[in-house]
Amino acid sequence: MNRPSFDDARTFLYSSGRLLERRVFSALFEGTDADDALDVLRAYRNADGGFGHGLEPDKRVPDSQPLDVETAFQVMDALGRVDNDAVVGACGFLGGLGAGVGCLTPAYRGYPRAPHWEDWALVPSLNPTAGIVALLWKWRVEHPWRESATAFCWEQLEAGLPLDAHSFGEVLSFVAACPERERAEALSGQIAGRVASLEMFRLDPSSPGYGLTPLHFASAPDSPWITLFETAVIEAHLDALAAEQCADGGWPISWETLSGAAECDCRGVQTLWALRTLRAFGRLPAA
């Protein structure tokens, strides 16, 4: 069983991670106040209620972006501390874009970004709408946009489950959190048969290149989707994740980003995710 060096990962985050990842790490692993991390997160907010300024590091757009709203919500969820005012404000921003949102707005065109960000990201879709809505239902945050976005997601799902792993992961979150349980359970019956054929999905941990893995769909033993995968598959991916730790203590990324600074930011995000996932499965060494 591979066990990474926690101390080396800590050193990497404190030496190379953004202030946000350092604060979140400190809250989750060293017991500091989560409000300190939320204070840093609030610096990415805009007057329109949304989040921007490269919160998701692969683009440097100051304007509010739906992808950055989702990233902000995921940070809050990881911390277990929700800033209700910020969430409601972000829903107001999203509501101004429509019931369904794409990852980006046209403002992204005026700023540096990674090669994979193109105009496909402007199209309203389940990614990121379903993932954002899922957290609103999980947190029981009421807002008119939640209702219209939920209807948008169901409308999209009437055409079938998405084919790419990113959108599929968003749908998994939506199905787990949506209160329309009968409808969600009916969709759950189709999910297991679709996983192996997803685009940008690495079921085999030894397969090269970029792709999501079972650990992105089931990042803890109590995940509702852990039963999609054999125990041996989860263990193999945990072994692979632990073995990926670099000599500098951080984890690598497997995609092309826009600059050395952005790569460092992304590696901080990836390192924090790796530590959280490995700890959830008991793969970090005892302190």
C-alpha positions in Angstrom: 0.0 0.0 0.0 1.5 3.3 -1.1 1.5 6.1 1.5 2.6 9.6 0.4 4.7 12.0 2.5 2.3 14.3 4.3 5.1 16.5 5.5 6.4 17.0 1.9 2.9 17.8 0.7 2.5 20.4 3.5 5.8 21.9 2.5 4.8 22.1 -1.1 1.5 23.9 -0.3 3.1 26.4 2.0 5.9 27.1 -0.4 4.1 27.0 -3.7 0.3 27.1 -3.2 -2.0 30.1 -3.4 -3.1 31.7 -0.2 -6.5 30.1 -0.7 -5.2 26.6 -0.8 -2.9 27.3 2.2 -5.8 28.5 4.2 -8.1 25.6 3.2 -5.3 23.2 4.0 -4.7 24.8 7.4 -8.4 24.6 8.2 -8.9 21.0 7.1 -5.6 19.5 8.3 -4.4 21.8 11.1 -7.6 22.8 12.8 -7.5 26.6 12.1 -10.7 28.6 11.7 -12.5 28.0 8.4 -13.5 31.6 8.5 -9.9 32.5 7.6 -10.2 30.5 4.4 -13.6 32.1 3.7 -12.1 35.5 4.0 -9.6 34.7 1.3 -12.4 33.2 -0.9 -14.4 36.4 -0.6 -11.6 38.3 -2.3 -12.6 36.6 -5.5 -16.1 38.1 -5.4 -17.3 40.8 -7.7 -19.9 43.5 -7.3 -22.4 41.5 -9.3 -22.3 38.7 -6.7 -20.3 36.3 -8.8 -16.8 35.0 -8.4 -13.9 35.6 -10.8 -10.3 36.7 -10.9 -9.0 33.2 -11.9 -10.4 31.4 -8.9 -10.4 28.4 -11.2 -6.7 28.9 -12.2 -6.8 27.9 -15.9 -8.1 31.3 -17.0 -7.3 34.8 -15.7 -10.6 36.5 -16.2 -11.5 39.1 -13.5 -15.2 39.1 -14.5 -17.5 36.7 -12.8 -17.7 33.2 -14.4 -20.1 30.3 -13.6 -17.1 28.0 -13.3 -15.6 30.2 -10.6 -19.0 30.2 -8.8 -18.9 26.4 -8.8 -15.3 26.5 -7.6 -16.2 28.8 -4.7 -19.1 26.6 -3.7 -16.9 23.6 -3.8 -14.4 25.3 -1.5 -17.3 26.1 1.0 -18.5 22.6 0.8 -15.0 21.2 1.6 -14.7 23.5 4.5 -18.2 22.6 5.8 -18.9 26.4 6.2 -21.3 28.1 3.9 -21.4 31.9 3.5 -25.1 32.2 2.8 -24.9 35.8 1.7 -22.2 35.1 -0.8 -24.1 32.1 -2.1 -27.4 34.0 -2.6 -25.4 36.8 -4.3 -23.8 34.3 -6.6 -27.3 32.9 -7.5 -28.3 36.4 -8.4 -25.4 36.6 -10.8 -26.2 33.2 -12.3 -29.9 34.1 -12.7 -28.9 37.1 -14.8 -27.3 34.6 -17.3 -30.3 32.3 -17.6 -31.7 29.0 -16.2 -28.8 27.0 -17.5 -25.2 28.4 -17.6 -22.0 27.5 -19.4 -18.7 27.4 -17.8 -17.7 30.8 -19.0 -19.1 34.1 -20.3 -17.8 35.9 -23.4 -15.6 38.0 -21.2 -13.1 35.2 -21.1 -12.0 36.0 -24.7 -10.1 39.1 -23.5 -7.8 37.4 -21.1 -5.1 34.6 -21.1 -6.5 31.1 -20.7 -5.5 27.5 -21.2 -5.9 26.0 -24.7 -8.9 23.9 -23.7 -11.0 27.0 -23.0 -12.9 27.8 -26.2 -16.4 29.0 -27.1 -17.9 25.5 -26.4 -17.7 26.7 -22.7 -20.2 29.5 -23.4 -23.1 27.0 -24.2 -25.5 26.5 -21.3 -25.1 22.9 -20.2 -25.2 20.4 -17.3 -21.5 21.3 -16.7 -21.5 23.3 -14.5 -25.3 24.0 -13.9 -26.0 20.6 -12.4 -23.1 20.7 -10.0 -24.0 24.1 -8.7 -27.6 23.2 -8.3 -26.7 20.1 -6.4 -24.9 22.1 -3.8 -27.8 24.5 -3.4 -30.1 21.5 -2.7 -27.5 20.0 -0.4 -27.2 23.2 1.6 -31.0 23.9 1.4 -30.3 27.4 0.1 -33.5 28.7 -1.5 -33.4 31.0 -4.5 -35.5 31.4 -7.7 -32.5 30.4 -9.8 -32.2 27.1 -8.1 -35.7 26.2 -9.2 -35.2 27.3 -12.8 -31.8 25.7 -13.1 -33.2 22.4 -11.7 -35.9 22.5 -14.4 -33.1 23.1 -17.0 -31.2 20.1 -15.8 -34.1 17.8 -16.0 -34.9 19.1 -19.5 -31.3 18.3 -20.5 -31.4 14.9 -18.9 -34.6 14.0 -20.9 -32.3 13.7 -23.9 -30.1 11.2 -22.0 -27.0 11.1 -19.8 -24.0 13.1 -21.0 -21.2 11.4 -22.8 -18.2 13.2 -21.2 -16.8 12.5 -17.7 -17.0 16.1 -16.5 -20.7 16.6 -17.3 -21.4 13.0 -16.0 -19.8 13.9 -12.7 -22.0 17.0 -12.4 -25.0 14.8 -13.0 -24.0 12.4 -10.3 -23.9 15.2 -7.8 -27.3 16.4 -9.0 -28.9 13.0 -8.8 -27.6 12.5 -5.3 -28.9 15.9 -4.0 -32.1 16.5 -6.0 -35.2 16.2 -3.8 -37.3 14.6 -6.6 -36.2 11.1 -5.5 -38.4 9.0 -7.6 -37.2 10.8 -10.7 -33.6 10.6 -9.5 -33.8 6.9 -8.7 -35.1 6.2 -12.2 -32.0 7.9 -13.6 -29.7 6.1 -11.2 -30.6 2.9 -12.9 -29.0 4.0 -16.1 -25.8 5.3 -14.6 -23.8 2.2 -13.9 -24.0 1.1 -17.5 -22.6 4.3 -18.9 -19.4 4.8 -16.8 -17.0 2.6 -18.8 -17.8 4.4 -22.1 -17.4 8.0 -20.9 -15.1 10.3 -22.8 -12.2 11.7 -20.8 -12.5 8.9 -18.1 -9.7 6.7 -17.0 -11.0 3.5 -15.5 -7.6 1.9 -15.8 -5.2 3.8 -13.5 -2.3 2.9 -15.8 -3.8 4.5 -18.9 -1.8 7.6 -19.9 -3.0 11.2 -20.4 -5.7 13.3 -19.0 -9.0 12.1 -17.6 -11.2 11.9 -14.6 -11.0 8.7 -12.5 -13.3 6.7 -10.2 -11.9 8.8 -7.3 -13.5 11.9 -8.8 -16.9 10.3 -8.8 -16.4 8.6 -5.4 -13.9 10.6 -3.4 -14.7 9.0 0.0 -15.8 5.5 1.2 -19.3 6.9 2.0 -19.9 8.3 -1.4 -23.3 7.3 -2.9 -21.4 6.3 -6.0 -18.7 4.1 -4.5 -20.7 1.0 -5.6 -20.2 1.8 -9.2 -16.7 0.4 -8.9 -15.1 -2.8 -7.7 -13.1 -2.4 -4.5 -10.0 -3.5 -6.4 -10.4 -0.6 -8.9 -10.7 2.0 -6.1 -7.6 0.5 -4.4 -5.6 0.6 -7.6 -6.5 4.2 -8.2 -5.6 5.1 -4.6 -2.2 3.4 -5.1 -1.7 5.3 -8.4 -2.7 8.6 -6.8 -0.3 8.1 -3.9 2.5 7.2 -6.2 2.1 10.3 -8.3 3.4 12.6 -5.6 6.4 14.5 -7.0 9.8 15.0 -5.5 8.8 18.5 -4.4 5.9 17.1 -2.4 3.1 18.2 -4.7 1.0 16.4 -7.2 1.3 17.0 -10.9 -1.3 18.0 -13.4 -1.9 16.2 -16.7 -3.1 19.1 -18.9 -1.6 22.1 -20.6 -2.3 25.4 -18.8 -1.4 29.0 -19.7 1.7 29.8 -17.7 4.1 28.6 -15.1 2.2 30.5 -12.4 -1.1 28.9 -13.5 0.6 25.5 -13.4 1.7 26.1 -9.8 -1.8 27.2 -8.8 -3.3 24.2 -10.4 -0.8 21.9 -8.7 -1.8 23.4 -5.4 -5.5 22.7 -6.1 -4.6 19.1 -7.2 -2.4 18.5 -4.2 -5.1 19.6 -1.8 -7.6 17.3 -3.6 -5.2 14.4 -3.4 -4.6 14.8 0.3 -8.3 15.1 1.0 -9.0 12.0 -1.0 -6.2 9.9 0.4 -7.1 10.9 3.9 -10.8 9.9 3.3 -9.6 6.4 2.4 -7.1 6.1 5.3 -4.1 6.4 3.0 -2.3 9.2 4.8 0.3 8.2 7.4 -0.6 8.8 11.0 0.6 12.1 12.4 
